[in-house]
Amino acid sequence: MPGYVSKALKQFQHERPKVKQDAPYPSARIIYGAKKQYATEKSKAPLLNAKEKKFIQKVCGKFLFLGRAVDSTLLCPISAIAPQSSKPRKDTMAQTMQLLDYLASQEDAVITYNASEMILAAHSDASYLCEPEARSRAGGHFFLSSNAEIPPNNGAVLNIAHIINHVMSSATEAELGALYIMAREAVYIRIILKEMGHKQPPTLMQSDNSIADGVVNGKIQPKQTKAMDMRFHWLRDREC
């Protein structure tokens, strides 16, 4: 989408930063050798006024379209900033300005598609307890590939960066929650592809958590909460 970012930055009267910004969102501070991980404290920064609040909401809305269409690197920061936009604080504005600096520093994003057999495949991942209020994040990459054991990667037909609403009790539960979210999305994409004449075998979903793989495929039977029980039984029952 050539020119989209430059026009948007002009709309928001944002100039290119003097120092190139390569991070779209502030990273968590690394404490080497720490034996415990402490939760992020709630911000006590001053609240913004109505004009500043509207500005943040416009930035999120403007670039969410670009993130969904082409530049998936925007999805994570926008999904982190957007929940704060109803009651934004000074640090919310700082995060928004860093996102604009990042956009101004980078070249226009491109996405490349290769010819394929139109077989849906997906990658699923989760980041445990990485968001405020003990929330975890789910991420997914859906692409069209070949009917192979390990489908070759391709340009995304859908990318997801989603904060899981419920508190996950373990990294495995977070991975299961992410798989559940991705599998639900895969259902309607499969229906669309079938209606277009592209028959679909069972959809392969890649996860990097061996315990989650064992639970979903019936190799492990853990004790679990009802919410966790619902998620993995739903995954077992769907023939995606």
TORDO-921568 format. One record per residue (C-alpha): residue number from 1; residue in three letters; y, x, z. Coordinates in nm, 3 decimals, always signed. Last residue first. Layout:
N
rec resi->NUM | resn->Ala | Y->Y | X->X | Z->Z
...
//
This chain:
240
rec resi->240 | resn->Cys | Y->-2.927 | X->-1.020 | Z->+1.118
rec resi->239 | resn->Glu | Y->-3.230 | X->-1.202 | Z->+1.256
rec resi->238 | resn->Arg | Y->-3.053 | X->-1.332 | Z->+1.564
rec resi->237 | resn->Asp | Y->-3.283 | X->-1.376 | Z->+1.864
rec resi->236 | resn->Arg | Y->-3.266 | X->-1.020 | Z->+1.996
rec resi->235 | resn->Leu | Y->-2.886 | X->-1.006 | Z->+1.975
rec resi->234 | resn->Trp | Y->-2.853 | X->-1.341 | Z->+2.154
rec resi->233 | resn->His | Y->-3.099 | X->-1.213 | Z->+2.415
rec resi->232 | resn->Phe | Y->-2.876 | X->-0.908 | Z->+2.457
rec resi->231 | resn->Arg | Y->-2.559 | X->-1.103 | Z->+2.515
rec resi->230 | resn->Met | Y->-2.701 | X->-1.384 | Z->+2.728
rec resi->229 | resn->Asp | Y->-2.870 | X->-1.141 | Z->+2.971
rec resi->228 | resn->Met | Y->-2.547 | X->-0.941 | Z->+3.005
rec resi->227 | resn->Ala | Y->-2.363 | X->-1.259 | Z->+3.102
rec resi->226 | resn->Lys | Y->-2.647 | X->-1.367 | Z->+3.332
rec resi->225 | resn->Thr | Y->-2.635 | X->-1.031 | Z->+3.512
rec resi->224 | resn->Gln | Y->-2.905 | X->-0.777 | Z->+3.444
rec resi->223 | resn->Lys | Y->-3.234 | X->-0.627 | Z->+3.556
rec resi->222 | resn->Pro | Y->-3.359 | X->-0.410 | Z->+3.274
rec resi->221 | resn->Gln | Y->-3.640 | X->-0.475 | Z->+3.023
rec resi->220 | resn->Ile | Y->-3.663 | X->-0.173 | Z->+2.791
rec resi->219 | resn->Lys | Y->-3.836 | X->-0.138 | Z->+2.451
rec resi->218 | resn->Gly | Y->-3.738 | X->-0.490 | Z->+2.345
rec resi->217 | resn->Asn | Y->-3.523 | X->-0.388 | Z->+2.047
rec resi->216 | resn->Val | Y->-3.194 | X->-0.490 | Z->+2.211
rec resi->215 | resn->Val | Y->-3.276 | X->-0.319 | Z->+2.542
rec resi->214 | resn->Gly | Y->-3.403 | X->+0.003 | Z->+2.384
rec resi->213 | resn->Asp | Y->-3.102 | X->+0.033 | Z->+2.153
rec resi->212 | resn->Ala | Y->-2.869 | X->-0.028 | Z->+2.448
rec resi->211 | resn->Ile | Y->-3.052 | X->+0.248 | Z->+2.636
rec resi->210 | resn->Ser | Y->-3.028 | X->+0.487 | Z->+2.337
rec resi->209 | resn->Asn | Y->-2.649 | X->+0.449 | Z->+2.308
rec resi->208 | resn->Asp | Y->-2.507 | X->+0.581 | Z->+1.978
rec resi->207 | resn->Ser | Y->-2.522 | X->+0.247 | Z->+1.799
rec resi->206 | resn->Gln | Y->-2.586 | X->+0.175 | Z->+1.431
rec resi->205 | resn->Met | Y->-2.628 | X->-0.181 | Z->+1.307
rec resi->204 | resn->Leu | Y->-2.864 | X->-0.245 | Z->+1.015
rec resi->203 | resn->Thr | Y->-2.838 | X->-0.594 | Z->+0.869
rec resi->202 | resn->Pro | Y->-3.176 | X->-0.757 | Z->+0.800
rec resi->201 | resn->Pro | Y->-3.203 | X->-0.790 | Z->+0.419
rec resi->200 | resn->Gln | Y->-2.912 | X->-0.956 | Z->+0.238
rec resi->199 | resn->Lys | Y->-2.910 | X->-1.130 | Z->-0.099
rec resi->198 | resn->His | Y->-2.587 | X->-1.078 | Z->-0.293
rec resi->197 | resn->Gly | Y->-2.515 | X->-1.395 | Z->-0.491
rec resi->196 | resn->Met | Y->-2.157 | X->-1.457 | Z->-0.379
rec resi->195 | resn->Glu | Y->-2.279 | X->-1.724 | Z->-0.136
rec resi->194 | resn->Lys | Y->-2.513 | X->-1.460 | Z->+0.012
rec resi->193 | resn->Leu | Y->-2.220 | X->-1.220 | Z->+0.059
rec resi->192 | resn->Ile | Y->-2.013 | X->-1.486 | Z->+0.234
rec resi->191 | resn->Ile | Y->-2.303 | X->-1.580 | Z->+0.464
rec resi->190 | resn->Arg | Y->-2.360 | X->-1.214 | Z->+0.551
rec resi->189 | resn->Ile | Y->-1.991 | X->-1.175 | Z->+0.638
rec resi->188 | resn->Tyr | Y->-2.021 | X->-1.484 | Z->+0.862
rec resi->187 | resn->Val | Y->-2.307 | X->-1.336 | Z->+1.064
rec resi->186 | resn->Ala | Y->-2.173 | X->-0.979 | Z->+1.075
rec resi->185 | resn->Glu | Y->-1.882 | X->-1.083 | Z->+1.296
rec resi->184 | resn->Arg | Y->-2.119 | X->-1.218 | Z->+1.561
rec resi->183 | resn->Ala | Y->-2.324 | X->-0.897 | Z->+1.534
rec resi->182 | resn->Met | Y->-2.013 | X->-0.685 | Z->+1.593
rec resi->181 | resn->Ile | Y->-1.915 | X->-0.869 | Z->+1.912
rec resi->180 | resn->Tyr | Y->-2.271 | X->-0.857 | Z->+2.048
rec resi->179 | resn->Leu | Y->-2.303 | X->-0.487 | Z->+1.964
rec resi->178 | resn->Ala | Y->-1.979 | X->-0.420 | Z->+2.152
rec resi->177 | resn->Gly | Y->-2.102 | X->-0.613 | Z->+2.456
rec resi->176 | resn->Leu | Y->-2.429 | X->-0.420 | Z->+2.442
rec resi->175 | resn->Glu | Y->-2.235 | X->-0.092 | Z->+2.434
rec resi->174 | resn->Ala | Y->-2.026 | X->-0.208 | Z->+2.732
rec resi->173 | resn->Glu | Y->-2.345 | X->-0.307 | Z->+2.915
rec resi->172 | resn->Thr | Y->-2.484 | X->+0.040 | Z->+2.849
rec resi->171 | resn->Ala | Y->-2.165 | X->+0.205 | Z->+2.977
rec resi->170 | resn->Ser | Y->-2.207 | X->+0.012 | Z->+3.301
rec resi->169 | resn->Ser | Y->-2.080 | X->-0.292 | Z->+3.494
rec resi->168 | resn->Met | Y->-1.858 | X->-0.427 | Z->+3.215
rec resi->167 | resn->Val | Y->-1.547 | X->-0.621 | Z->+3.317
rec resi->166 | resn->His | Y->-1.496 | X->-0.913 | Z->+3.080
rec resi->165 | resn->Asn | Y->-1.240 | X->-0.947 | Z->+2.802
rec resi->164 | resn->Ile | Y->-1.372 | X->-0.661 | Z->+2.588
rec resi->163 | resn->Ile | Y->-1.071 | X->-0.491 | Z->+2.426
rec resi->162 | resn->His | Y->-1.122 | X->-0.496 | Z->+2.048
rec resi->161 | resn->Ala | Y->-1.083 | X->-0.244 | Z->+1.771
rec resi->160 | resn->Ile | Y->-1.259 | X->-0.391 | Z->+1.467
rec resi->159 | resn->Asn | Y->-1.279 | X->-0.266 | Z->+1.110
rec resi->158 | resn->Leu | Y->-1.377 | X->-0.488 | Z->+0.817
rec resi->157 | resn->Val | Y->-1.466 | X->-0.429 | Z->+0.452
rec resi->156 | resn->Ala | Y->-1.459 | X->-0.058 | Z->+0.530
rec resi->155 | resn->Gly | Y->-1.496 | X->+0.208 | Z->+0.262
rec resi->154 | resn->Asn | Y->-1.847 | X->+0.346 | Z->+0.241
rec resi->153 | resn->Asn | Y->-2.105 | X->+0.524 | Z->+0.455
rec resi->152 | resn->Pro | Y->-2.455 | X->+0.588 | Z->+0.322
rec resi->151 | resn->Pro | Y->-2.710 | X->+0.347 | Z->+0.477
rec resi->150 | resn->Ile | Y->-2.960 | X->+0.520 | Z->+0.711
rec resi->149 | resn->Glu | Y->-3.293 | X->+0.342 | Z->+0.659
rec resi->148 | resn->Ala | Y->-3.175 | X->+0.246 | Z->+0.311
rec resi->147 | resn->Asn | Y->-3.085 | X->-0.084 | Z->+0.145
rec resi->146 | resn->Ser | Y->-2.761 | X->+0.045 | Z->-0.005
rec resi->145 | resn->Ser | Y->-2.400 | X->+0.016 | Z->+0.111
rec resi->144 | resn->Leu | Y->-2.126 | X->-0.232 | Z->+0.193
rec resi->143 | resn->Phe | Y->-1.919 | X->-0.154 | Z->+0.503
rec resi->142 | resn->Phe | Y->-1.846 | X->-0.281 | Z->+0.853
rec resi->141 | resn->His | Y->-1.696 | X->-0.046 | Z->+1.114
rec resi->140 | resn->Gly | Y->-1.684 | X->-0.156 | Z->+1.477
rec resi->139 | resn->Gly | Y->-1.508 | X->-0.069 | Z->+1.802
rec resi->138 | resn->Ala | Y->-1.539 | X->-0.218 | Z->+2.148
rec resi->137 | resn->Arg | Y->-1.312 | X->-0.125 | Z->+2.438
rec resi->136 | resn->Ser | Y->-1.375 | X->-0.148 | Z->+2.811
rec resi->135 | resn->Arg | Y->-1.171 | X->-0.320 | Z->+3.083
rec resi->134 | resn->Ala | Y->-1.133 | X->-0.194 | Z->+3.439
rec resi->133 | resn->Glu | Y->-0.793 | X->-0.360 | Z->+3.489
rec resi->132 | resn->Pro | Y->-0.628 | X->-0.122 | Z->+3.241
rec resi->131 | resn->Glu | Y->-0.836 | X->+0.019 | Z->+2.951
rec resi->130 | resn->Cys | Y->-1.086 | X->+0.306 | Z->+2.927
rec resi->129 | resn->Leu | Y->-1.355 | X->+0.156 | Z->+3.148
rec resi->128 | resn->Tyr | Y->-1.633 | X->+0.233 | Z->+2.896
rec resi->127 | resn->Ser | Y->-1.555 | X->+0.310 | Z->+2.532
rec resi->126 | resn->Ala | Y->-1.783 | X->+0.119 | Z->+2.298
rec resi->125 | resn->Asp | Y->-1.942 | X->+0.176 | Z->+1.959
rec resi->124 | resn->Ser | Y->-2.083 | X->-0.019 | Z->+1.666
rec resi->123 | resn->His | Y->-2.145 | X->+0.094 | Z->+1.308
rec resi->122 | resn->Ala | Y->-2.223 | X->-0.170 | Z->+1.048
rec resi->121 | resn->Ala | Y->-2.421 | X->-0.236 | Z->+0.732
rec resi->120 | resn->Leu | Y->-2.395 | X->-0.505 | Z->+0.464
rec resi->119 | resn->Ile | Y->-2.587 | X->-0.455 | Z->+0.140
rec resi->118 | resn->Met | Y->-2.364 | X->-0.474 | Z->-0.168
rec resi->117 | resn->Glu | Y->-2.593 | X->-0.242 | Z->-0.372
rec resi->116 | resn->Ser | Y->-2.311 | X->+0.011 | Z->-0.389
rec resi->115 | resn->Ala | Y->-2.022 | X->+0.142 | Z->-0.599
rec resi->114 | resn->Asn | Y->-1.789 | X->+0.356 | Z->-0.388
rec resi->113 | resn->Tyr | Y->-1.478 | X->+0.233 | Z->-0.208
rec resi->112 | resn->Thr | Y->-1.187 | X->+0.453 | Z->-0.101
rec resi->111 | resn->Ile | Y->-0.916 | X->+0.362 | Z->+0.149
rec resi->110 | resn->Val | Y->-0.568 | X->+0.511 | Z->+0.144
rec resi->109 | resn->Ala | Y->-0.309 | X->+0.566 | Z->+0.417
rec resi->108 | resn->Asp | Y->+0.047 | X->+0.654 | Z->+0.319
rec resi->107 | resn->Glu | Y->+0.134 | X->+0.999 | Z->+0.454
rec resi->106 | resn->Gln | Y->+0.195 | X->+1.042 | Z->+0.824
rec resi->105 | resn->Ser | Y->+0.502 | X->+1.131 | Z->+1.030
rec resi->104 | resn->Ala | Y->+0.686 | X->+0.797 | Z->+1.008
rec resi->103 | resn->Leu | Y->+0.375 | X->+0.609 | Z->+1.113
rec resi->102 | resn->Tyr | Y->+0.324 | X->+0.839 | Z->+1.411
rec resi->101 | resn->Asp | Y->+0.688 | X->+0.809 | Z->+1.515
rec resi->100 | resn->Leu | Y->+0.654 | X->+0.429 | Z->+1.495
rec resi->99 | resn->Leu | Y->+0.346 | X->+0.442 | Z->+1.720
rec resi->98 | resn->Gln | Y->+0.530 | X->+0.672 | Z->+1.962
rec resi->97 | resn->Met | Y->+0.817 | X->+0.420 | Z->+1.969
rec resi->96 | resn->Thr | Y->+0.574 | X->+0.142 | Z->+2.059
rec resi->95 | resn->Gln | Y->+0.419 | X->+0.347 | Z->+2.340
rec resi->94 | resn->Ala | Y->+0.766 | X->+0.423 | Z->+2.480
rec resi->93 | resn->Met | Y->+0.853 | X->+0.051 | Z->+2.458
rec resi->92 | resn->Thr | Y->+0.543 | X->-0.032 | Z->+2.660
rec resi->91 | resn->Asp | Y->+0.649 | X->+0.240 | Z->+2.907
rec resi->90 | resn->Lys | Y->+0.978 | X->+0.057 | Z->+2.962
rec resi->89 | resn->Arg | Y->+0.797 | X->-0.268 | Z->+3.038
rec resi->88 | resn->Pro | Y->+0.665 | X->-0.555 | Z->+2.830
rec resi->87 | resn->Lys | Y->+0.580 | X->-0.895 | Z->+2.979
rec resi->86 | resn->Ser | Y->+0.437 | X->-1.093 | Z->+2.686
rec resi->85 | resn->Ser | Y->+0.409 | X->-0.772 | Z->+2.483
rec resi->84 | resn->Gln | Y->+0.157 | X->-0.606 | Z->+2.715
rec resi->83 | resn->Pro | Y->-0.144 | X->-0.760 | Z->+2.540
rec resi->82 | resn->Ala | Y->-0.001 | X->-0.633 | Z->+2.206
rec resi->81 | resn->Ile | Y->+0.030 | X->-0.265 | Z->+2.307
rec resi->80 | resn->Ala | Y->-0.341 | X->-0.187 | Z->+2.347
rec resi->79 | resn->Ser | Y->-0.456 | X->-0.385 | Z->+2.041
rec resi->78 | resn->Ile | Y->-0.174 | X->-0.220 | Z->+1.846
rec resi->77 | resn->Pro | Y->-0.280 | X->+0.127 | Z->+1.958
rec resi->76 | resn->Cys | Y->-0.647 | X->+0.069 | Z->+1.860
rec resi->75 | resn->Leu | Y->-0.583 | X->-0.107 | Z->+1.529
rec resi->74 | resn->Leu | Y->-0.341 | X->+0.148 | Z->+1.387
rec resi->73 | resn->Thr | Y->-0.604 | X->+0.410 | Z->+1.299
rec resi->72 | resn->Ser | Y->-0.766 | X->+0.144 | Z->+1.076
rec resi->71 | resn->Asp | Y->-0.507 | X->+0.200 | Z->+0.802
rec resi->70 | resn->Val | Y->-0.589 | X->-0.020 | Z->+0.502
rec resi->69 | resn->Ala | Y->-0.593 | X->-0.401 | Z->+0.532
rec resi->68 | resn->Arg | Y->-0.649 | X->-0.460 | Z->+0.903
rec resi->67 | resn->Gly | Y->-0.413 | X->-0.185 | Z->+1.011
rec resi->66 | resn->Leu | Y->-0.149 | X->-0.280 | Z->+0.753
rec resi->65 | resn->Phe | Y->-0.151 | X->-0.642 | Z->+0.872
rec resi->64 | resn->Leu | Y->-0.135 | X->-0.529 | Z->+1.236
rec resi->63 | resn->Phe | Y->+0.168 | X->-0.321 | Z->+1.135
rec resi->62 | resn->Lys | Y->+0.421 | X->-0.602 | Z->+1.105
rec resi->61 | resn->Gly | Y->+0.285 | X->-0.814 | Z->+1.390
rec resi->60 | resn->Cys | Y->+0.283 | X->-0.528 | Z->+1.639
rec resi->59 | resn->Val | Y->+0.632 | X->-0.414 | Z->+1.536
rec resi->58 | resn->Lys | Y->+0.766 | X->-0.771 | Z->+1.558
rec resi->57 | resn->Gln | Y->+0.622 | X->-0.818 | Z->+1.907
rec resi->56 | resn->Ile | Y->+0.779 | X->-0.492 | Z->+2.024
rec resi->55 | resn->Phe | Y->+1.121 | X->-0.596 | Z->+1.889
rec resi->54 | resn->Lys | Y->+1.096 | X->-0.941 | Z->+2.048
rec resi->53 | resn->Lys | Y->+1.042 | X->-0.783 | Z->+2.389
rec resi->52 | resn->Glu | Y->+1.341 | X->-0.552 | Z->+2.333
rec resi->51 | resn->Lys | Y->+1.562 | X->-0.854 | Z->+2.256
rec resi->50 | resn->Ala | Y->+1.428 | X->-1.053 | Z->+2.554
rec resi->49 | resn->Asn | Y->+1.497 | X->-0.775 | Z->+2.806
rec resi->48 | resn->Leu | Y->+1.244 | X->-0.517 | Z->+2.915
rec resi->47 | resn->Leu | Y->+1.077 | X->-0.499 | Z->+3.256
rec resi->46 | resn->Pro | Y->+1.133 | X->-0.192 | Z->+3.472
rec resi->45 | resn->Ala | Y->+0.843 | X->+0.052 | Z->+3.515
rec resi->44 | resn->Lys | Y->+0.590 | X->-0.022 | Z->+3.790
rec resi->43 | resn->Ser | Y->+0.288 | X->+0.018 | Z->+3.563
rec resi->42 | resn->Lys | Y->-0.047 | X->-0.077 | Z->+3.708
rec resi->41 | resn->Glu | Y->-0.253 | X->+0.219 | Z->+3.825
rec resi->40 | resn->Thr | Y->-0.515 | X->+0.363 | Z->+3.593
rec resi->39 | resn->Ala | Y->-0.853 | X->+0.368 | Z->+3.763
rec resi->38 | resn->Tyr | Y->-0.979 | X->+0.692 | Z->+3.913
rec resi->37 | resn->Gln | Y->-1.262 | X->+0.899 | Z->+3.773
rec resi->36 | resn->Lys | Y->-1.443 | X->+1.106 | Z->+4.035
rec resi->35 | resn->Lys | Y->-1.589 | X->+1.458 | Z->+4.037
rec resi->34 | resn->Ala | Y->-1.291 | X->+1.608 | Z->+3.853
rec resi->33 | resn->Gly | Y->-1.369 | X->+1.948 | Z->+3.695
rec resi->32 | resn->Tyr | Y->-1.108 | X->+1.912 | Z->+3.423
rec resi->31 | resn->Ile | Y->-0.853 | X->+1.635 | Z->+3.465
rec resi->30 | resn->Ile | Y->-0.770 | X->+1.505 | Z->+3.117
rec resi->29 | resn->Arg | Y->-0.464 | X->+1.280 | Z->+3.092
rec resi->28 | resn->Ala | Y->-0.540 | X->+0.968 | Z->+2.890
rec resi->27 | resn->Ser | Y->-0.401 | X->+0.978 | Z->+2.538
rec resi->26 | resn->Pro | Y->-0.069 | X->+0.823 | Z->+2.441
rec resi->25 | resn->Tyr | Y->-0.100 | X->+0.619 | Z->+2.119
rec resi->24 | resn->Pro | Y->-0.061 | X->+0.689 | Z->+1.745
rec resi->23 | resn->Ala | Y->-0.123 | X->+1.063 | Z->+1.792
rec resi->22 | resn->Asp | Y->-0.019 | X->+1.297 | Z->+1.508
rec resi->21 | resn->Gln | Y->+0.358 | X->+1.294 | Z->+1.570
rec resi->20 | resn->Lys | Y->+0.553 | X->+1.552 | Z->+1.371
rec resi->19 | resn->Val | Y->+0.853 | X->+1.689 | Z->+1.561
rec resi->18 | resn->Lys | Y->+1.201 | X->+1.594 | Z->+1.436
rec resi->17 | resn->Pro | Y->+1.096 | X->+1.229 | Z->+1.426
rec resi->16 | resn->Arg | Y->+1.151 | X->+1.026 | Z->+1.104
rec resi->15 | resn->Glu | Y->+1.409 | X->+0.754 | Z->+1.164
rec resi->14 | resn->His | Y->+1.350 | X->+0.401 | Z->+1.286
rec resi->13 | resn->Gln | Y->+1.591 | X->+0.128 | Z->+1.182
rec resi->12 | resn->Phe | Y->+1.321 | X->-0.140 | Z->+1.236
rec resi->11 | resn->Gln | Y->+1.364 | X->-0.270 | Z->+0.880
rec resi->10 | resn->Lys | Y->+1.385 | X->+0.089 | Z->+0.752
rec resi->9 | resn->Leu | Y->+1.057 | X->+0.165 | Z->+0.928
rec resi->8 | resn->Ala | Y->+0.903 | X->-0.142 | Z->+0.761
rec resi->7 | resn->Lys | Y->+1.023 | X->-0.035 | Z->+0.417
rec resi->6 | resn->Ser | Y->+0.887 | X->+0.317 | Z->+0.467
rec resi->5 | resn->Val | Y->+0.554 | X->+0.181 | Z->+0.594
rec resi->4 | resn->Tyr | Y->+0.497 | X->-0.056 | Z->+0.302
rec resi->3 | resn->Gly | Y->+0.609 | X->+0.191 | Z->+0.033
rec resi->2 | resn->Pro | Y->+0.268 | X->+0.245 | Z->-0.120
rec resi->1 | resn->Met | Y->+0.000 | X->+0.000 | Z->+0.000
//
